[in-house]
Amino acid sequence: MGEKVRKGLIKADILTDYRPPEGEPDLSGRVGFGEAYPSKALYKFLGYQNVDLHIGFNPSLSFVIDTSVCRAYCRLNERDHDRIWFNGERNPVYEERGRIALNAFRKIWNVNRHFDFAVFLQRNYEKAKGLSESSAVAAASAWALARCLFDEKDLSREFVSTLARLVSGSGTRSVFGGASMWITYPFMNSQDSYAFPVNIDLKDLKMNVYPDSLSITTSNAHGNATNSIFFEPWVQNKYNWIMNDLEDGFSRNRLLNRGMIDSLYLHSLIYSSGLISFSSRSLDLVSKYSEFRKKNEAIWFVQDTGPSLLIIAEDEKILNDFSNFSGRNGIRTTIPEKISSTQDNELLKRSMELFDSK
């Protein structure tokens, strides 16, 4: 099915080959910069067939929102280990995850050097689970690494997405603005697993995010979900949807409907594998949503591996009416128009101070 989808995407002129940078990586020690926003999945993935290279079981489709923004800086170091600062502090969780991704990168590109990363995440909320922060971190870090080692003119977004994938599969899609799809399926070549833009007009959608926190990790969900008896039909359903899209076109409202359905499927899958990914507040909000939608069909919700919800409507009034009905005011979010390639001078200065520290 993966090969069939790939051939269908090529035939529809949606998927095209990319060129990786030519020549040897530049080891002069320049600082690379990256910026990225979190991706919200409509067609979701969960679980890795190849855990080392992050090859998923099915393609996924998403769009980015501006609930948070990640900016990352990267420079070669002269040490025998990588260092990663998150919002100015050394972070062992990110360092371990980064080390695994960088080891895979070093093996693929034969770069026997280590790196310093300074990662800054700016949120429009206090704390939440399920708002895809890891996808923004992965994509911003991938841009920073790529610009550290390669000339800008030699970089394609598709190539950078292959680097982001080594940190997080969802990061492949955060490399892009707007809507994009990640092509991935079991046993495919690592360099052929990347993201690419999909032409879906989402600009006039109105969106509120409802942050919520819960002590569940995405890595646990990835590991547990594949053990569920429902995992195989869940994956198969995604292939059926994509083949339908290739035949009938990527209809926005159909994608939003499916994204809502897939959110419920995802949480059923997680629950059946022994994890709870809802909170009492998120369950109450979904209940209110179900009641509200009986009279207002042009409203949808999208939820990832956590209790946070994104409510989407085509009309501002419907979104405001839902806030009044639910008794909760969400945080307004939009699809960012542009992902910047220009460094923030203040953050660059802070990064250099961290890189030069002992």
BALOBA-1460 file (C-alpha; in Angstrom, 3 decimals):
// residues 358
<rec num="1" residu="m" x="0.000" y="0.000" z="0.000"/>
<rec num="2" residu="g" x="2.890" y="2.366" z="0.721"/>
<rec num="3" residu="e" x="4.343" y="1.838" z="-2.739"/>
<rec num="4" residu="k" x="0.910" y="2.301" z="-4.273"/>
<rec num="5" residu="v" x="0.437" y="5.623" z="-2.472"/>
<rec num="6" residu="r" x="3.915" y="6.777" z="-3.465"/>
<rec num="7" residu="k" x="3.290" y="6.007" z="-7.147"/>
<rec num="8" residu="g" x="-0.101" y="7.724" z="-6.951"/>
<rec num="9" residu="l" x="1.446" y="10.863" z="-5.459"/>
<rec num="10" residu="i" x="4.110" y="10.931" z="-8.175"/>
<rec num="11" residu="k" x="1.511" y="10.434" z="-10.911"/>
<rec num="12" residu="a" x="-0.563" y="13.314" z="-9.481"/>
<rec num="13" residu="d" x="2.587" y="15.491" z="-9.520"/>
<rec num="14" residu="i" x="2.294" y="16.048" z="-5.756"/>
<rec num="15" residu="l" x="5.431" y="14.130" z="-4.755"/>
<rec num="16" residu="t" x="8.671" y="14.995" z="-6.534"/>
<rec num="17" residu="d" x="12.244" y="13.919" z="-5.893"/>
<rec num="18" residu="y" x="14.557" y="16.260" z="-3.995"/>
<rec num="19" residu="r" x="18.312" y="16.670" z="-4.242"/>
<rec num="20" residu="p" x="20.407" y="16.367" z="-1.090"/>
<rec num="21" residu="p" x="23.266" y="18.878" z="-0.811"/>
<rec num="22" residu="e" x="26.235" y="18.032" z="-2.987"/>
<rec num="23" residu="g" x="29.802" y="18.014" z="-1.743"/>
<rec num="24" residu="e" x="31.205" y="17.647" z="1.746"/>
<rec num="25" residu="p" x="29.601" y="19.340" z="4.774"/>
<rec num="26" residu="d" x="31.198" y="22.644" z="5.805"/>
<rec num="27" residu="l" x="33.055" y="22.105" z="9.089"/>
<rec num="28" residu="s" x="34.209" y="25.718" z="9.519"/>
<rec num="29" residu="g" x="32.049" y="26.239" z="12.623"/>
<rec num="30" residu="r" x="29.468" y="28.720" z="11.388"/>
<rec num="31" residu="v" x="26.212" y="29.087" z="13.321"/>
<rec num="32" residu="g" x="23.046" y="27.688" z="11.755"/>
<rec num="33" residu="f" x="19.571" y="28.992" z="12.541"/>
<rec num="34" residu="g" x="16.096" y="27.478" z="12.265"/>
<rec num="35" residu="e" x="12.521" y="28.471" z="13.022"/>
<rec num="36" residu="a" x="9.456" y="26.229" z="13.053"/>
<rec num="37" residu="y" x="5.864" y="25.970" z="14.275"/>
<rec num="38" residu="p" x="4.029" y="22.898" z="15.644"/>
<rec num="39" residu="s" x="2.163" y="20.671" z="13.207"/>
<rec num="40" residu="k" x="-1.393" y="19.512" z="13.896"/>
<rec num="41" residu="a" x="-2.143" y="16.211" z="12.212"/>
<rec num="42" residu="l" x="-5.330" y="15.449" z="10.298"/>
<rec num="43" residu="y" x="-4.159" y="12.019" z="9.128"/>
<rec num="44" residu="k" x="-2.129" y="10.766" z="12.081"/>
<rec num="45" residu="f" x="0.646" y="8.268" z="12.604"/>
<rec num="46" residu="l" x="1.684" y="6.389" z="15.709"/>
<rec num="47" residu="g" x="4.474" y="3.883" z="16.160"/>
<rec num="48" residu="y" x="7.718" y="3.365" z="14.244"/>
<rec num="49" residu="q" x="8.484" y="0.332" z="12.122"/>
<rec num="50" residu="n" x="12.158" y="1.401" z="12.222"/>
<rec num="51" residu="v" x="12.795" y="3.010" z="15.612"/>
<rec num="52" residu="d" x="16.394" y="4.060" z="14.799"/>
<rec num="53" residu="l" x="15.530" y="5.960" z="11.600"/>
<rec num="54" residu="h" x="11.933" y="6.861" z="12.532"/>
<rec num="55" residu="i" x="10.185" y="5.165" z="9.645"/>
<rec num="56" residu="g" x="6.455" y="5.110" z="10.361"/>
<rec num="57" residu="f" x="3.778" y="2.624" z="9.357"/>
<rec num="58" residu="n" x="1.662" y="5.050" z="7.331"/>
<rec num="59" residu="p" x="1.835" y="8.496" z="5.680"/>
<rec num="60" residu="s" x="0.410" y="11.416" z="7.645"/>
<rec num="61" residu="l" x="-0.920" y="14.853" z="6.776"/>
<rec num="62" residu="s" x="-0.991" y="18.043" z="8.843"/>
<rec num="63" residu="f" x="-0.818" y="21.834" z="8.960"/>
<rec num="64" residu="v" x="1.105" y="24.204" z="11.247"/>
<rec num="65" residu="i" x="-0.308" y="26.652" z="13.808"/>
<rec num="66" residu="d" x="1.239" y="29.463" z="15.836"/>
<rec num="67" residu="t" x="0.397" y="28.376" z="19.407"/>
<rec num="68" residu="s" x="4.162" y="28.237" z="19.903"/>
<rec num="69" residu="v" x="7.276" y="28.937" z="17.877"/>
<rec num="70" residu="c" x="10.681" y="27.318" z="18.205"/>
<rec num="71" residu="r" x="13.984" y="28.953" z="17.264"/>
<rec num="72" residu="a" x="17.189" y="26.918" z="17.306"/>
<rec num="73" residu="y" x="20.886" y="27.672" z="16.834"/>
<rec num="74" residu="c" x="23.604" y="25.126" z="16.063"/>
<rec num="75" residu="r" x="27.400" y="25.185" z="15.985"/>
<rec num="76" residu="l" x="30.106" y="22.536" z="15.821"/>
<rec num="77" residu="n" x="32.044" y="22.021" z="19.039"/>
<rec num="78" residu="e" x="35.465" y="20.544" z="19.786"/>
<rec num="79" residu="r" x="34.216" y="18.154" z="22.457"/>
<rec num="80" residu="d" x="33.549" y="14.428" z="22.419"/>
<rec num="81" residu="h" x="29.825" y="14.901" z="23.103"/>
<rec num="82" residu="d" x="26.865" y="16.996" z="21.999"/>
<rec num="83" residu="r" x="25.402" y="19.726" z="24.226"/>
<rec num="84" residu="i" x="21.806" y="20.986" z="24.091"/>
<rec num="85" residu="w" x="20.325" y="23.926" z="25.978"/>
<rec num="86" residu="f" x="16.551" y="24.325" z="26.135"/>
<rec num="87" residu="n" x="15.450" y="27.870" z="26.979"/>
<rec num="88" residu="g" x="18.906" y="28.520" z="28.426"/>
<rec num="89" residu="e" x="19.224" y="25.372" z="30.551"/>
<rec num="90" residu="r" x="21.033" y="22.100" z="29.851"/>
<rec num="91" residu="n" x="18.314" y="19.500" z="29.378"/>
<rec num="92" residu="p" x="19.234" y="15.790" z="29.735"/>
<rec num="93" residu="v" x="15.991" y="14.605" z="28.080"/>
<rec num="94" residu="y" x="16.610" y="16.688" z="24.972"/>
<rec num="95" residu="e" x="20.324" y="15.788" z="25.016"/>
<rec num="96" residu="e" x="19.563" y="12.063" z="25.001"/>
<rec num="97" residu="r" x="16.986" y="12.431" z="22.236"/>
<rec num="98" residu="g" x="19.322" y="14.708" z="20.291"/>
<rec num="99" residu="r" x="22.257" y="12.338" z="20.690"/>
<rec num="100" residu="i" x="20.293" y="9.457" z="19.162"/>
<rec num="101" residu="a" x="19.204" y="11.615" z="16.216"/>
<rec num="102" residu="l" x="22.696" y="13.067" z="15.699"/>
<rec num="103" residu="n" x="24.290" y="9.606" z="15.815"/>
<rec num="104" residu="a" x="21.968" y="8.549" z="13.000"/>
<rec num="105" residu="f" x="22.865" y="11.719" z="11.071"/>
<rec num="106" residu="r" x="26.602" y="11.190" z="11.618"/>
<rec num="107" residu="k" x="26.336" y="7.650" z="10.307"/>
<rec num="108" residu="i" x="24.391" y="8.675" z="7.188"/>
<rec num="109" residu="w" x="26.573" y="11.688" z="6.331"/>
<rec num="110" residu="n" x="29.887" y="10.425" z="7.754"/>
<rec num="111" residu="v" x="30.369" y="13.521" z="9.922"/>
<rec num="112" residu="n" x="32.572" y="12.643" z="12.887"/>
<rec num="113" residu="r" x="31.989" y="15.842" z="14.848"/>
<rec num="114" residu="h" x="29.780" y="16.953" z="17.719"/>
<rec num="115" residu="f" x="27.384" y="19.862" z="18.037"/>
<rec num="116" residu="d" x="26.034" y="22.495" z="20.379"/>
<rec num="117" residu="f" x="22.349" y="23.419" z="20.116"/>
<rec num="118" residu="a" x="20.521" y="26.296" z="21.792"/>
<rec num="119" residu="v" x="16.754" y="25.779" z="21.515"/>
<rec num="120" residu="f" x="14.228" y="28.456" z="22.490"/>
<rec num="121" residu="l" x="10.511" y="27.671" z="22.644"/>
<rec num="122" residu="q" x="8.052" y="30.538" z="22.985"/>
<rec num="123" residu="r" x="4.530" y="29.451" z="24.027"/>
<rec num="124" residu="n" x="1.174" y="31.223" z="24.060"/>
<rec num="125" residu="y" x="0.168" y="29.092" z="27.081"/>
<rec num="126" residu="e" x="1.673" y="27.943" z="30.371"/>
<rec num="127" residu="k" x="1.868" y="24.157" z="30.018"/>
<rec num="128" residu="a" x="0.186" y="21.565" z="27.843"/>
<rec num="129" residu="k" x="0.411" y="18.065" z="26.376"/>
<rec num="130" residu="g" x="-0.700" y="17.380" z="22.838"/>
<rec num="131" residu="l" x="0.215" y="20.695" z="21.210"/>
<rec num="132" residu="s" x="3.031" y="19.161" z="19.135"/>
<rec num="133" residu="e" x="5.905" y="21.139" z="20.628"/>
<rec num="134" residu="s" x="8.304" y="18.326" z="19.715"/>
<rec num="135" residu="s" x="7.517" y="18.730" z="16.011"/>
<rec num="136" residu="a" x="8.512" y="22.416" z="16.125"/>
<rec num="137" residu="v" x="11.691" y="21.613" z="18.099"/>
<rec num="138" residu="a" x="12.641" y="18.885" z="15.617"/>
<rec num="139" residu="a" x="12.084" y="21.067" z="12.557"/>
<rec num="140" residu="a" x="13.829" y="24.165" z="13.955"/>
<rec num="141" residu="s" x="16.811" y="22.060" z="15.044"/>
<rec num="142" residu="a" x="16.954" y="20.384" z="11.625"/>
<rec num="143" residu="w" x="17.074" y="23.786" z="9.885"/>
<rec num="144" residu="a" x="19.818" y="24.918" z="12.283"/>
<rec num="145" residu="l" x="21.897" y="21.779" z="11.672"/>
<rec num="146" residu="a" x="21.426" y="21.993" z="7.902"/>
<rec num="147" residu="r" x="22.456" y="25.673" z="7.762"/>
<rec num="148" residu="c" x="25.439" y="24.965" z="10.004"/>
<rec num="149" residu="l" x="26.824" y="22.414" z="7.538"/>
<rec num="150" residu="f" x="25.456" y="23.303" z="4.102"/>
<rec num="151" residu="d" x="24.967" y="26.412" z="1.966"/>
<rec num="152" residu="e" x="21.439" y="27.808" z="1.997"/>
<rec num="153" residu="k" x="21.201" y="27.596" z="-1.806"/>
<rec num="154" residu="d" x="21.751" y="23.825" z="-1.646"/>
<rec num="155" residu="l" x="18.979" y="23.190" z="0.882"/>
<rec num="156" residu="s" x="15.469" y="22.056" z="0.027"/>
<rec num="157" residu="r" x="12.696" y="21.800" z="2.599"/>
<rec num="158" residu="e" x="12.269" y="18.163" z="1.612"/>
<rec num="159" residu="f" x="15.902" y="17.434" z="2.530"/>
<rec num="160" residu="v" x="15.622" y="19.302" z="5.848"/>
<rec num="161" residu="s" x="12.525" y="17.240" z="6.640"/>
<rec num="162" residu="t" x="14.640" y="14.055" z="6.422"/>
<rec num="163" residu="l" x="16.854" y="15.499" z="9.178"/>
<rec num="164" residu="a" x="13.859" y="16.525" z="11.298"/>
<rec num="165" residu="r" x="12.483" y="12.984" z="10.990"/>
<rec num="166" residu="l" x="15.507" y="11.649" z="12.895"/>
<rec num="167" residu="v" x="14.249" y="13.600" z="15.938"/>
<rec num="168" residu="s" x="10.485" y="13.290" z="15.443"/>
<rec num="169" residu="g" x="8.342" y="11.941" z="12.623"/>
<rec num="170" residu="s" x="5.919" y="14.838" z="13.035"/>
<rec num="171" residu="g" x="8.846" y="17.238" z="12.690"/>
<rec num="172" residu="t" x="9.050" y="16.378" z="8.991"/>
<rec num="173" residu="r" x="5.796" y="18.285" z="8.463"/>
<rec num="174" residu="s" x="6.731" y="21.245" z="10.682"/>
<rec num="175" residu="v" x="9.518" y="22.082" z="8.235"/>
<rec num="176" residu="f" x="6.784" y="23.437" z="5.948"/>
<rec num="177" residu="g" x="4.202" y="26.156" z="6.364"/>
<rec num="178" residu="g" x="0.560" y="25.439" z="5.543"/>
<rec num="179" residu="a" x="-0.419" y="21.835" z="4.817"/>
<rec num="180" residu="s" x="2.050" y="19.037" z="4.115"/>
<rec num="181" residu="m" x="2.253" y="15.264" z="4.006"/>
<rec num="182" residu="w" x="4.977" y="12.896" z="5.181"/>
<rec num="183" residu="i" x="5.539" y="9.837" z="3.003"/>
<rec num="184" residu="t" x="6.543" y="6.905" z="5.181"/>
<rec num="185" residu="y" x="5.792" y="3.200" z="5.194"/>
<rec num="186" residu="p" x="7.510" y="0.016" z="6.430"/>
<rec num="187" residu="f" x="10.950" y="-0.896" z="5.076"/>
<rec num="188" residu="m" x="11.262" y="2.065" z="2.719"/>
<rec num="189" residu="n" x="14.608" y="3.747" z="2.062"/>
<rec num="190" residu="s" x="15.386" y="6.330" z="4.745"/>
<rec num="191" residu="q" x="16.260" y="9.112" z="2.288"/>
<rec num="192" residu="d" x="12.913" y="8.570" z="0.488"/>
<rec num="193" residu="s" x="10.939" y="9.269" z="3.674"/>
<rec num="194" residu="y" x="10.342" y="13.016" z="3.710"/>
<rec num="195" residu="a" x="7.570" y="15.606" z="3.750"/>
<rec num="196" residu="f" x="6.235" y="17.731" z="0.901"/>
<rec num="197" residu="p" x="3.591" y="20.467" z="0.525"/>
<rec num="198" residu="v" x="-0.043" y="19.667" z="-0.294"/>
<rec num="199" residu="n" x="-2.205" y="22.347" z="-1.880"/>
<rec num="200" residu="i" x="-5.111" y="22.785" z="0.541"/>
<rec num="201" residu="d" x="-6.541" y="26.259" z="1.209"/>
<rec num="202" residu="l" x="-6.795" y="26.641" z="4.995"/>
<rec num="203" residu="k" x="-6.220" y="30.393" z="5.324"/>
<rec num="204" residu="d" x="-9.743" y="31.535" z="6.285"/>
<rec num="205" residu="l" x="-10.282" y="28.947" z="9.037"/>
<rec num="206" residu="k" x="-10.916" y="30.253" z="12.557"/>
<rec num="207" residu="m" x="-9.236" y="28.320" z="15.354"/>
<rec num="208" residu="n" x="-9.035" y="28.216" z="19.148"/>
<rec num="209" residu="v" x="-6.719" y="25.965" z="21.106"/>
<rec num="210" residu="y" x="-7.614" y="24.611" z="24.560"/>
<rec num="211" residu="p" x="-4.367" y="23.660" z="26.335"/>
<rec num="212" residu="d" x="-4.417" y="20.919" z="28.954"/>
<rec num="213" residu="s" x="-1.694" y="18.915" z="30.657"/>
<rec num="214" residu="l" x="-1.314" y="15.220" z="31.469"/>
<rec num="215" residu="s" x="1.609" y="12.973" z="32.419"/>
<rec num="216" residu="i" x="1.680" y="10.901" z="29.253"/>
<rec num="217" residu="t" x="4.684" y="10.811" z="26.908"/>
<rec num="218" residu="t" x="4.463" y="10.486" z="23.151"/>
<rec num="219" residu="s" x="7.268" y="7.921" z="23.178"/>
<rec num="220" residu="n" x="5.169" y="5.668" z="25.444"/>
<rec num="221" residu="a" x="2.201" y="6.081" z="23.110"/>
<rec num="222" residu="h" x="4.369" y="5.144" z="20.110"/>
<rec num="223" residu="g" x="5.610" y="2.032" z="21.868"/>
<rec num="224" residu="n" x="2.257" y="0.909" z="23.249"/>
<rec num="225" residu="a" x="0.003" y="1.567" z="20.267"/>
<rec num="226" residu="t" x="1.534" y="-1.055" z="17.987"/>
<rec num="227" residu="n" x="0.527" y="-3.720" z="20.531"/>
<rec num="228" residu="s" x="-3.157" y="-2.863" z="20.217"/>
<rec num="229" residu="i" x="-5.345" y="-5.316" z="18.291"/>
<rec num="230" residu="f" x="-6.820" y="-2.272" z="16.536"/>
<rec num="231" residu="f" x="-3.468" y="-0.977" z="15.218"/>
<rec num="232" residu="e" x="-3.484" y="-2.749" z="11.829"/>
<rec num="233" residu="p" x="-6.999" y="-1.634" z="10.782"/>
<rec num="234" residu="w" x="-6.184" y="1.882" z="12.041"/>
<rec num="235" residu="v" x="-3.162" y="2.020" z="9.722"/>
<rec num="236" residu="q" x="-5.086" y="0.465" z="6.821"/>
<rec num="237" residu="n" x="-7.763" y="3.125" z="7.158"/>
<rec num="238" residu="k" x="-5.185" y="5.858" z="6.508"/>
<rec num="239" residu="y" x="-4.112" y="4.235" z="3.246"/>
<rec num="240" residu="n" x="-7.735" y="3.977" z="2.148"/>
<rec num="241" residu="w" x="-8.283" y="7.678" z="2.868"/>
<rec num="242" residu="i" x="-5.187" y="8.764" z="0.947"/>
<rec num="243" residu="m" x="-6.060" y="6.617" z="-2.061"/>
<rec num="244" residu="n" x="-9.500" y="8.220" z="-2.008"/>
<rec num="245" residu="d" x="-7.862" y="11.685" z="-1.935"/>
<rec num="246" residu="l" x="-5.672" y="10.805" z="-4.891"/>
<rec num="247" residu="e" x="-8.769" y="9.849" z="-6.837"/>
<rec num="248" residu="d" x="-11.139" y="12.648" z="-5.755"/>
<rec num="249" residu="g" x="-8.766" y="15.441" z="-4.661"/>
<rec num="250" residu="f" x="-7.830" y="16.780" z="-1.222"/>
<rec num="251" residu="s" x="-11.145" y="18.330" z="-0.151"/>
<rec num="252" residu="r" x="-10.713" y="20.632" z="2.852"/>
<rec num="253" residu="n" x="-13.986" y="19.804" z="4.610"/>
<rec num="254" residu="r" x="-13.537" y="16.098" z="4.038"/>
<rec num="255" residu="l" x="-10.022" y="16.318" z="5.525"/>
<rec num="256" residu="l" x="-11.332" y="18.199" z="8.559"/>
<rec num="257" residu="n" x="-14.050" y="15.595" z="9.093"/>
<rec num="258" residu="r" x="-11.538" y="12.794" z="8.803"/>
<rec num="259" residu="g" x="-9.098" y="14.612" z="11.085"/>
<rec num="260" residu="m" x="-11.783" y="14.753" z="13.761"/>
<rec num="261" residu="i" x="-12.606" y="11.072" z="13.306"/>
<rec num="262" residu="d" x="-8.928" y="10.137" z="13.346"/>
<rec num="263" residu="s" x="-8.489" y="12.036" z="16.630"/>
<rec num="264" residu="l" x="-11.101" y="9.790" z="18.227"/>
<rec num="265" residu="y" x="-9.572" y="6.690" z="16.609"/>
<rec num="266" residu="l" x="-6.139" y="7.713" z="17.922"/>
<rec num="267" residu="h" x="-7.315" y="8.029" z="21.517"/>
<rec num="268" residu="s" x="-9.261" y="4.767" z="21.285"/>
<rec num="269" residu="l" x="-6.062" y="3.122" z="20.059"/>
<rec num="270" residu="i" x="-4.020" y="4.597" z="22.913"/>
<rec num="271" residu="y" x="-6.665" y="3.620" z="25.465"/>
<rec num="272" residu="s" x="-6.801" y="0.045" z="24.144"/>
<rec num="273" residu="s" x="-3.020" y="-0.193" z="24.580"/>
<rec num="274" residu="g" x="-3.238" y="0.709" z="28.271"/>
<rec num="275" residu="l" x="-2.718" y="4.505" z="28.364"/>
<rec num="276" residu="i" x="-5.150" y="7.289" z="29.258"/>
<rec num="277" residu="s" x="-4.728" y="10.383" z="27.061"/>
<rec num="278" residu="f" x="-7.838" y="12.345" z="28.085"/>
<rec num="279" residu="s" x="-8.280" y="14.498" z="31.178"/>
<rec num="280" residu="s" x="-11.597" y="15.285" z="32.867"/>
<rec num="281" residu="r" x="-11.441" y="18.804" z="31.370"/>
<rec num="282" residu="s" x="-10.796" y="17.551" z="27.833"/>
<rec num="283" residu="l" x="-13.562" y="14.930" z="28.122"/>
<rec num="284" residu="d" x="-15.954" y="17.641" z="29.270"/>
<rec num="285" residu="l" x="-14.942" y="19.841" z="26.318"/>
<rec num="286" residu="v" x="-15.466" y="16.991" z="23.811"/>
<rec num="287" residu="s" x="-18.870" y="16.321" z="25.385"/>
<rec num="288" residu="k" x="-19.814" y="19.997" z="25.024"/>
<rec num="289" residu="y" x="-18.516" y="19.931" z="21.450"/>
<rec num="290" residu="s" x="-20.681" y="16.901" z="20.587"/>
<rec num="291" residu="e" x="-23.777" y="18.662" z="21.883"/>
<rec num="292" residu="f" x="-22.932" y="21.911" z="20.117"/>
<rec num="293" residu="r" x="-22.267" y="20.216" z="16.766"/>
<rec num="294" residu="k" x="-25.806" y="18.817" z="16.581"/>
<rec num="295" residu="k" x="-26.895" y="22.291" z="15.455"/>
<rec num="296" residu="n" x="-23.609" y="23.573" z="13.956"/>
<rec num="297" residu="e" x="-21.885" y="21.151" z="11.611"/>
<rec num="298" residu="a" x="-19.230" y="23.583" z="10.313"/>
<rec num="299" residu="i" x="-17.055" y="23.062" z="13.384"/>
<rec num="300" residu="w" x="-14.393" y="20.423" z="14.017"/>
<rec num="301" residu="f" x="-11.836" y="19.434" z="16.621"/>
<rec num="302" residu="v" x="-8.366" y="17.945" z="16.256"/>
<rec num="303" residu="q" x="-6.492" y="16.216" z="19.061"/>
<rec num="304" residu="d" x="-3.072" y="14.560" z="19.192"/>
<rec num="305" residu="t" x="-1.436" y="12.402" z="21.889"/>
<rec num="306" residu="g" x="-2.619" y="14.447" z="24.832"/>
<rec num="307" residu="p" x="-5.699" y="16.184" z="26.256"/>
<rec num="308" residu="s" x="-5.206" y="19.551" z="24.484"/>
<rec num="309" residu="l" x="-7.790" y="20.291" z="21.775"/>
<rec num="310" residu="l" x="-7.858" y="22.491" z="18.693"/>
<rec num="311" residu="i" x="-11.346" y="23.695" z="17.734"/>
<rec num="312" residu="i" x="-11.772" y="24.751" z="14.085"/>
<rec num="313" residu="a" x="-14.649" y="26.604" z="12.419"/>
<rec num="314" residu="e" x="-15.282" y="28.303" z="9.105"/>
<rec num="315" residu="d" x="-17.074" y="31.224" z="10.742"/>
<rec num="316" residu="e" x="-15.958" y="33.484" z="13.596"/>
<rec num="317" residu="k" x="-19.463" y="33.540" z="15.079"/>
<rec num="318" residu="i" x="-19.617" y="29.741" z="15.346"/>
<rec num="319" residu="l" x="-16.299" y="29.704" z="17.192"/>
<rec num="320" residu="n" x="-17.467" y="32.419" z="19.606"/>
<rec num="321" residu="d" x="-20.807" y="30.659" z="20.119"/>
<rec num="322" residu="f" x="-18.960" y="27.472" z="21.043"/>
<rec num="323" residu="s" x="-16.833" y="29.351" z="23.590"/>
<rec num="324" residu="n" x="-20.008" y="30.683" z="25.198"/>
<rec num="325" residu="f" x="-21.689" y="27.268" z="25.101"/>
<rec num="326" residu="s" x="-18.699" y="25.442" z="26.610"/>
<rec num="327" residu="g" x="-17.982" y="28.139" z="29.195"/>
<rec num="328" residu="r" x="-14.309" y="28.175" z="28.197"/>
<rec num="329" residu="n" x="-12.381" y="30.720" z="26.188"/>
<rec num="330" residu="g" x="-9.689" y="29.149" z="24.069"/>
<rec num="331" residu="i" x="-6.505" y="30.781" z="22.814"/>
<rec num="332" residu="r" x="-6.844" y="32.142" z="19.291"/>
<rec num="333" residu="t" x="-4.385" y="30.589" z="16.857"/>
<rec num="334" residu="t" x="-3.721" y="30.948" z="13.136"/>
<rec num="335" residu="i" x="-1.673" y="29.347" z="10.395"/>
<rec num="336" residu="p" x="1.544" y="31.394" z="10.177"/>
<rec num="337" residu="e" x="2.076" y="33.012" z="6.808"/>
<rec num="338" residu="k" x="5.854" y="32.621" z="6.742"/>
<rec num="339" residu="i" x="8.580" y="30.648" z="8.479"/>
<rec num="340" residu="s" x="11.542" y="32.956" z="8.962"/>
<rec num="341" residu="s" x="15.124" y="32.230" z="7.915"/>
<rec num="342" residu="t" x="16.440" y="35.377" z="9.650"/>
<rec num="343" residu="q" x="18.233" y="35.011" z="12.974"/>
<rec num="344" residu="d" x="17.062" y="36.862" z="16.074"/>
<rec num="345" residu="n" x="20.097" y="38.906" z="17.164"/>
<rec num="346" residu="e" x="19.302" y="38.714" z="20.889"/>
<rec num="347" residu="l" x="18.801" y="34.930" z="20.810"/>
<rec num="348" residu="l" x="21.933" y="34.540" z="18.674"/>
<rec num="349" residu="k" x="23.918" y="36.459" z="21.307"/>
<rec num="350" residu="r" x="22.515" y="34.252" z="24.101"/>
<rec num="351" residu="s" x="23.322" y="31.145" z="22.059"/>
<rec num="352" residu="m" x="26.928" y="32.201" z="21.512"/>
<rec num="353" residu="e" x="27.347" y="32.790" z="25.251"/>
<rec num="354" residu="l" x="26.070" y="29.261" z="25.907"/>
<rec num="355" residu="f" x="28.258" y="27.734" z="23.194"/>
<rec num="356" residu="d" x="31.365" y="29.469" z="24.599"/>
<rec num="357" residu="s" x="30.662" y="28.350" z="28.172"/>
<rec num="358" residu="k" x="32.544" y="25.453" z="29.750"/>
